[in-house]
Amino acid sequence: STCEMLYFMLHPSDRISCMSLLLGIISDSAYFKSASSRTFEAVASLLERSGLSYSQIASLAAAPETLDERVESLRSCQSVTADRMGQCIVATAMAKSHEAHFADALVHLGADISFVGCAGEEARISARMRESLRGRVRLDRIMFEVGKVLGGSGSGHELAAGATGGRENLRAALGICVKLAEQQLLATERSRIKRIEW
């Protein structure tokens, strides 16, 4: 992460700089889901220099869920479709807003991969994935391709990515997300796709 690089270049000692870099590292690494031994080395030193405990820094880093995010997540549950692909569950849904938050929530609820669409002024799709699928599925590559389908763009990281573009192809784009995830999963695991009935 950028903050990790800054730590190793600058070796700050003042409390504010240490706190700022700690918060940046926590955010950039998605709470250490994308961390290396050097990340933990930097964090250990920054915690010591700041005089704070990890729980104090983590409480500063945690963005509270807004009431709107929670309400929209519950509303959006009605639109969830889940497909079983071997030992993986891929969930798709539509949301009126806060699609990234709902994509995270679906993974926390049990999906291995989630794609959530939102038809605002422009179409948006947020994708999230469990760490256990790292190296098997690349959400950044899926969203890059889906961005073209939407007539817009897509990018992100291996575990979290998004695409934006025109609204007219949004539902088709969600279907393409599932197909591309299926292709990547089947490249490493031969299995049949089975729809999960609620």
C-alpha positions as a printed Julia matrix, in Angstrom:
198×3 Matrix{Float64}:
   0.0     0.0     0.0
   1.02    3.6    -0.42
   0.99    4.19    3.34
   3.19    1.16    3.91
   5.71    2.51    1.39
   5.61    5.92    3.07
   6.37    4.32    6.42
   9.49    2.6     5.09
  10.65    5.76    3.3
   9.96    8.31    6.06
  10.0     6.34    9.36
   7.74    8.92   11.06
   7.83    9.3    14.82
   5.11   11.87   15.57
   1.78   10.51   16.76
  -0.42   12.12   14.07
   1.7    10.81   11.18
   1.81    7.33   12.74
  -1.97    7.29   13.24
  -2.57    8.51    9.68
  -0.33    5.84    8.19
  -1.9     3.14   10.38
  -5.39    4.1     9.22
  -4.21    4.12    5.61
  -2.6     0.68    5.91
  -5.74   -0.78    7.51
  -7.87    0.65    4.72
  -5.52   -0.23    1.85
  -5.1    -3.82    3.08
  -8.86   -4.28    3.72
  -8.17   -4.98    7.39
  -5.09   -7.07    6.52
  -6.79   -9.32    3.96
  -4.1    -8.2     1.49
  -1.13   -7.97    3.82
   2.43   -9.22    3.83
   4.96   -9.68    6.62
   6.25   -6.19    5.82
   2.76   -4.81    6.39
   2.75   -6.25    9.91
   6.29   -5.01   10.5
   5.18   -1.47    9.61
   2.02   -1.72   11.72
   3.9    -3.01   14.77
   6.38   -0.15   14.59
   3.69    2.47   13.96
   1.61    1.23   16.89
   4.63    1.4    19.16
   5.55    4.9    17.98
   1.95    6.18   18.24
   1.47    4.83   21.77
  -1.92    3.41   20.77
  -3.24   -0.13   20.83
  -4.56   -1.86   17.73
  -8.11   -1.81   19.12
  -7.92    1.98   19.5
  -6.77    2.41   15.88
  -9.31   -0.15   14.6
 -12.14    1.75   16.3
 -11.04    4.91   14.47
 -10.88    3.0    11.17
 -14.34    1.44   11.45
 -16.86    3.46    9.5
 -20.23    2.98   11.13
 -22.98    1.68    8.88
 -25.53    4.33    8.18
 -29.22    3.69    8.67
 -29.69    4.1     4.89
 -27.08    1.39    4.18
 -28.73   -1.02    6.6
 -32.24   -0.35    5.27
 -31.17   -0.75    1.62
 -29.32   -3.99    2.42
 -32.46   -5.46    3.96
 -34.64   -4.27    1.06
 -32.22   -5.67   -1.5
 -32.35   -9.16    0.05
 -35.57   -9.72   -1.93
 -33.66   -9.66   -5.21
 -30.86  -12.1    -4.31
 -30.22  -15.05   -6.61
 -27.61  -17.62   -5.67
 -25.92  -20.22   -7.86
 -23.83  -23.07   -6.57
 -20.69  -23.68   -8.59
 -19.0   -26.74   -7.13
 -18.18  -25.76   -3.57
 -18.74  -22.05   -4.23
 -21.83  -19.86   -4.01
 -22.15  -16.91   -6.4
 -24.84  -14.4    -5.43
 -26.3   -11.62   -7.55
 -28.74   -8.89   -6.57
 -30.1    -5.49   -7.49
 -30.03   -2.56   -5.08
 -31.41    0.96   -5.31
 -28.27    2.33   -3.64
 -25.3     1.3    -1.47
 -24.47   -1.62   -3.77
 -20.87   -1.95   -2.5
 -22.11   -2.26    1.07
 -24.64   -4.92    0.05
 -22.02   -6.84   -1.96
 -19.89   -7.0     1.21
 -22.93   -8.08    3.24
 -23.68  -10.96    0.84
 -20.17  -12.31    1.29
 -20.55  -12.02    5.07
 -23.87  -13.88    4.8
 -22.26  -16.84    3.03
 -21.69  -16.06   -0.64
 -18.19  -16.75   -1.93
 -18.6   -14.17   -4.7
 -21.22  -11.43   -4.96
 -22.24   -9.1    -7.77
 -24.69   -6.31   -6.95
 -26.1    -3.99   -9.59
 -27.58   -0.53   -9.12
 -29.41    1.47  -11.79
 -28.87    5.03  -10.63
 -28.08    7.85  -13.06
 -25.66    5.32  -14.52
 -25.44    1.59  -13.97
 -23.01    0.37  -11.33
 -21.97   -3.14  -10.37
 -19.98   -3.88   -7.23
 -18.23   -7.22   -6.84
 -16.79   -8.81   -3.71
 -15.15  -12.15   -3.02
 -13.84  -14.27   -0.16
 -10.1   -14.38    0.4
 -10.19  -18.17    0.01
 -10.75  -17.75   -3.76
  -7.69  -15.56   -4.28
  -5.82  -16.79   -7.32
  -8.82  -18.69   -8.71
 -11.07  -15.75   -9.6
 -10.01  -12.21  -10.54
 -12.81   -9.72   -9.97
 -10.75   -6.9   -11.46
 -10.6    -8.77  -14.79
 -14.3    -9.63  -14.68
 -15.25   -6.0   -14.02
 -12.91   -4.8   -16.78
 -14.85   -6.94  -19.28
 -18.26   -6.08  -17.8
 -17.43   -2.37  -17.99
 -17.22   -2.8   -21.77
 -20.66   -4.49  -21.84
 -22.06   -1.5   -19.96
 -20.4     0.88  -22.4
 -18.32    2.29  -19.58
 -15.38    1.04  -17.56
 -14.47   -1.42  -14.86
 -11.52   -1.97  -12.56
 -10.55   -2.75   -9.01
  -8.66   -5.39   -7.12
  -8.7    -9.16   -7.13
 -11.14   -9.34   -4.18
 -13.15   -6.14   -4.69
 -13.96   -4.4    -7.95
 -16.63   -2.44   -9.78
 -17.93   -1.35  -13.15
 -20.02    1.59  -14.37
 -21.75    2.49  -17.58
 -25.13    2.72  -19.29
 -28.25    1.37  -17.6
 -29.73   -0.48  -20.59
 -27.49   -3.58  -20.27
 -27.31   -3.81  -16.47
 -29.2    -7.1   -15.99
 -27.35   -8.73  -18.9
 -24.07   -7.49  -17.41
 -24.91   -9.17  -14.08
 -25.47  -12.42  -15.96
 -22.12  -12.01  -17.69
 -20.47  -11.49  -14.29
 -21.74  -14.9   -13.21
 -20.64  -16.55  -16.48
 -17.15  -15.07  -16.24
 -16.84  -16.15  -12.6
 -18.03  -19.61  -13.65
 -15.38  -19.81  -16.36
 -12.64  -18.87  -13.92
 -13.88  -21.31  -11.27
 -14.29  -24.16  -13.75
 -10.76  -23.63  -14.97
  -9.64  -24.85  -11.54
 -12.57  -27.06  -10.49
 -14.75  -29.21  -12.74
 -18.33  -29.11  -11.43
 -21.92  -28.59  -12.43
 -23.81  -25.39  -11.77
 -26.86  -25.79   -9.58
 -29.42  -23.07   -8.79
 -30.18  -22.75   -5.09
 -33.92  -22.6    -4.51
 -35.19  -20.51   -1.59
